[in-house]
Amino acid sequence: MVDDLECSRRQTRTVTCGGFSFTVDEAGPRDGSPVLMLHGFPQSRHAWWRQLDALGNAGFHCFAPDQRGYSAGARPIESEAYALDKLVGDALGIMDAVGIERFHLVGHDWGGHLAWTLAIRTPKRVISLAVLSRPHPAAFTESLKRDPEQAGRSAHHATLLAPGTADAANAQVLTEDGFRDFASGTYKSNVNTVTIRAMRFGDASGAYAAYTFYRVPGTAPEDIGKGGAANGARVLFWNGATVVDAKFDHLTAMSAAALRDLADKVPMVGGAAGVPPPLPGFLPRTDLEPTHTRYSLGPEAYTRSGGVLPVALIDFSKSPEVLSGAFNLRSGEGTLTIIEYPTPQIAAARERAIAAYLKAGNQPQQPFTEALQNSNTQALATRRSALLVAVTSGGFDAADAHKLLEKVNYEAAVTWNNPAGYISEPTKAARLLVNVVTFCLIACGATFLLGIFLGGGRALYRVARGKSASSVDDMEFIKLNLR
């Protein structure tokens, strides 16, 4: 299906095929010989603008699409969705959608590889083939095996999938969070310049973990995507399974609006992988420093984020998820750490080990971390419920530590970006009790009014017929003459 547009000069249209919508530039007369032009990586349809104009003026009917991953309506999150078969199918589907059977085919770089493959597999659809900067697939594969220089020049294909390329200093953290790939670019306008780096992860939990790792404590929260934070001219946000780091020359009134629009275009993840982690819902919201929370999926991220407990004590081999939150209470500042384990049995065993470690104090055999050494001993307390282990530390006194542990929402079901915030279990129970009592009072009142209405109505009816209001005087007895 295509938008119905005339095409004498270059213009943009939308072509839908295979469940995706592709942005396509088109030029030239509709009765001209058709040409399909496939761009390279990391380019877009804009790479063909001059060629579109030249070929269109020469009488050719040209199509230059933003391919899968580039068109806003064709950005699946799964890596397997970008297999060569899928991309070749897109090219053929676009030409089917515009009603063209045979066409000239032009490709550059990676688009040239697609062009070679399409022509080899469906030669009857190709009138002619022109490929720039890409040899025949068989020759290219052979050169990778025999020519070390060519292998080195093509190493960037794998490099884009390596966490160290996205951020060498934090490669291990990205690996723990399930890093998939990244893209970056610098964009300029007449009023500003912005450099954007987008990192994609295997699921929403990994993206949220990376977001809290990169977020600077104390930054101003921003309503962008699932969550955002601004630190000077730098804005960080996450949405779906993607974390975006944007650095502006300077912030303007339009900067946040532009990033919200970008967040809406981030590909979403389907199924369980797209569900944000529930663990943040367990944190009490009262007295919480919201931009100081840290969500960790591995020992490197937990340690680098200032984790309170030794990583060996948490035991990341058991696949826990760890959330740390900073609180400013009456008696002082401190940290609440919540650890979620896969089973209650693992949680119970780890809680006993943590409690014993804290009770033993700072020993040479099991030394405290720096954060625990600086903690008030009264603040060191634990509590477990089902899969969760909660630990307090810092400057709290015993009373505040106990109250904070009691406030943890051990039955949490978090709703992201919910302005109502977290509602504690005691509050929920109180509301339920009030509703039950209110219902009982209403039911009793309704019963009373119904009795008055029915009884009074019957009495008035009897009086209107000349009888007494009560029916006692009308009682008759049945006499049984039994012999």
Buried (B, 14 or more C-beta within 10 A) or exposed (E): EBEEEEBEEBEEBBBBBBEBBBBBBBBBBEEBBBBBBBBBBEBBBEBBEEBBBBBBEEEBBBBBBBBBBBBEBBBBBEEEBEEEEBBBBBBBBBBBBBEBEEBBBBBBBBBBBBBBBBBBEEEEBBEEBEBEEBBEBEEBEEBBEEEEEBEEEBEEEEEEEBBBBBBEEBBBBBBBBBBBBBBEEEEEEEEBEBBBBBBBBBBBBBBBBBBBBBBEBEBEEBEBBBBBBBBEBBBBBBBBBBBBBBBBEEBBEEBBEBBBEBBEEBBEBEEEBEEBBBBBBBBBBEBBBEBBBBBBBBBBBBBBBBBBBBBEBBBBEBEBBBBBBBBEBEBBBBBBBBBBBEEEEBBBBBBEBBBEBBEEEEEEEEEBBEBBEEBBEBBBBBBBBEBBBBBBBBBBBBEBBBBBBBBBBBEBEBEBEEEEEBEBBEEEEEEEEEEEEEEEEEEEEEEEEEEEEEEEEEBEEBEEEEEEEEEEEEEEEEEEEEE
